[in-house]
Amino acid sequence: MFVITNLLFIIAARKDPGYVQKSNSVSFVKLNQYFNTEFLCPTCEVLRPNGAKHCSICNKCVDRYDHHCQWLNTCIGIGNHTYFYLYLVSIWVYLILVNFTCIYDINLQVSDLSLRSATFTWISSPLAGQIVYDISICLVLVISVFFTLPVSLLLLVQT
C-alpha cells in the first residue's frame, strides 16, 4: 500500500492539471473585441473554458479548477483530478491499515502482559521493553488517527 500511495502521489503531482494553452493564431486584443471579458483571463491572455479559473500560485489558468494542492505543489484540475482522488483513497486505506495493525498489536501485547509476573526491574526485565513498545505503538496510533480524520473529510469533500 505504501508503494501504491507513493506512485499515485508522483502521478498526480507530475500530470498536467489541464492548463489552458494560449492561442498563437489569435491575439488577445481580438479576443477582447469578440468575447465577454468574464471569459478572458487578462494575466494569461487566454479564452477560458467554462469552469476554468486562474491559479494565483501557479499563475496559470486551469480547466475545471478545483484547488491548488499544497501536498502536491500543483493545481488540481481536469487532467489530474482522478489521480488526486485515487491518491486520497490510497492514503486513507493506508492509514486505516496502520490503525488496525496498531490496535491489533496492542491488544495482542496486553493479553501477553497479563500472563507475565508482576515483578520487574527496569534493567533486565522484558516487561520494560514491552512497556516502551506499547507506548510507541500508542503514539503511532494517535498520530495515525490524527491524520485519518482530515483525510476522511477531504475524501468526503472530493466526492
C-alpha positions in Angstrom: 0.0 0.0 0.0 2.9 2.3 0.7 4.3 1.8 -2.8 0.9 2.4 -4.4 0.4 5.6 -2.4 3.7 7.0 -3.4 3.2 6.0 -7.0 -0.1 7.8 -7.1 1.5 10.8 -5.4 4.1 11.0 -8.2 1.5 10.6 -11.0 -0.9 13.2 -9.5 1.9 15.7 -8.9 3.5 15.3 -12.4 0.4 15.1 -14.5 -0.8 18.2 -16.3 -3.8 19.5 -14.4 -5.3 20.9 -17.6 -3.6 24.3 -18.1 -5.4 26.4 -20.7 -2.9 27.0 -23.6 -2.6 30.4 -25.2 -3.5 30.5 -28.9 -0.8 31.8 -31.1 -3.1 32.4 -34.0 -5.5 34.9 -32.4 -4.3 38.0 -30.5 -5.7 38.9 -27.1 -6.9 42.2 -28.5 -9.1 40.3 -31.0 -10.4 38.1 -28.2 -11.4 41.2 -26.2 -13.4 42.5 -29.2 -15.5 39.3 -29.7 -15.9 37.7 -26.3 -17.3 38.8 -22.9 -14.5 39.8 -20.6 -15.6 37.4 -17.9 -14.4 34.5 -20.2 -11.0 36.1 -20.7 -8.0 36.0 -18.4 -6.0 39.2 -18.5 -3.0 37.6 -16.9 -2.7 34.6 -19.1 -4.3 36.3 -22.1 -6.4 33.2 -22.9 -10.1 32.4 -23.6 -11.1 30.4 -20.5 -13.5 27.5 -20.9 -16.5 27.2 -18.6 -15.3 26.2 -15.1 -11.7 27.3 -15.7 -10.1 29.6 -13.2 -6.8 31.4 -12.7 -4.5 30.0 -10.0 -2.7 32.8 -8.3 0.1 30.4 -7.0 0.9 28.8 -10.4 0.0 31.9 -12.3 -1.8 29.8 -15.0 -5.4 29.2 -15.9 -6.6 25.6 -15.2 -9.6 23.9 -16.8 -12.2 22.8 -14.2 -10.0 24.2 -11.5 -10.6 22.6 -8.1 -7.8 23.9 -5.9 -4.1 24.3 -5.6 -2.9 21.4 -3.5 0.0 22.2 -1.1 0.8 18.5 -0.7 1.4 18.0 -4.4 2.5 21.6 -5.1 0.4 21.7 -8.2 -3.2 22.6 -9.2 -5.9 20.0 -9.2 -8.0 20.2 -12.4 -9.5 18.1 -15.1 -6.2 16.5 -16.0 -5.2 15.1 -12.6 -8.4 15.1 -10.5 -8.8 11.3 -10.9 -5.3 10.6 -9.8 -5.6 13.0 -6.9 -8.8 11.2 -5.7 -7.1 7.8 -6.0 -4.2 9.2 -4.1 -6.5 10.3 -1.3 -8.2 6.9 -1.2 -4.8 5.2 -1.0 -3.7 7.4 1.8 -7.0 6.7 3.7 -6.7 2.9 3.2 -3.0 3.1 4.3 -3.9 5.0 7.5 -6.8 2.6 8.2 -4.4 -0.3 7.9 -1.9 1.3 10.2 -4.7 2.0 12.7 -5.9 -1.6 12.7 -2.4 -3.0 12.9 -1.6 -0.9 15.9 -4.9 -1.8 17.6 -4.4 -5.5 16.9 -0.8 -5.4 18.1 -1.7 -3.5 21.3 -4.4 -6.0 22.2 -2.2 -8.9 21.5 0.6 -7.5 23.7 -1.7 -6.5 26.6 -3.1 -10.1 26.8 0.5 -11.3 26.7 1.5 -9.0 29.6 -1.2 -10.3 31.9 0.4 -13.8 31.8 3.8 -12.5 32.9 4.8 -12.0 36.5 4.2 -8.6 38.1 7.8 -8.2 39.3 10.0 -6.1 37.1 13.3 -4.4 37.3 14.0 -1.8 34.6 17.4 -3.1 33.6 16.8 -6.8 32.9 13.1 -7.2 32.6 11.5 -7.9 29.2 8.4 -6.2 30.7 10.2 -2.8 30.5 10.9 -3.3 26.8 7.3 -4.3 26.3 6.0 -1.1 28.0 8.2 1.1 25.8 7.0 -0.9 22.7 3.3 -0.4 23.7 3.8 3.3 24.4 5.4 3.7 20.9 2.6 1.8 19.3 0.1 4.1 21.1 2.0 7.1 19.8 1.8 5.8 16.2 -1.9 5.1 16.7 -2.6 8.7 17.9 -0.6 10.2 15.0 -2.4 7.9 12.5 -5.8 8.8 13.9 -4.9 12.4 13.8 -4.2 12.2 10.1 -7.1 9.9 9.3 -9.7 12.4 10.3 -8.7 15.2 7.9 -8.1 12.8 5.0 -11.6 11.3 5.6 -13.0 14.8 5.5 -11.1 15.6 2.3 -12.4 12.4 0.7 -15.9 13.4 1.7 -15.5 16.8 0.1 -14.0 15.5 -3.1 -16.8 13.0 -3.8 
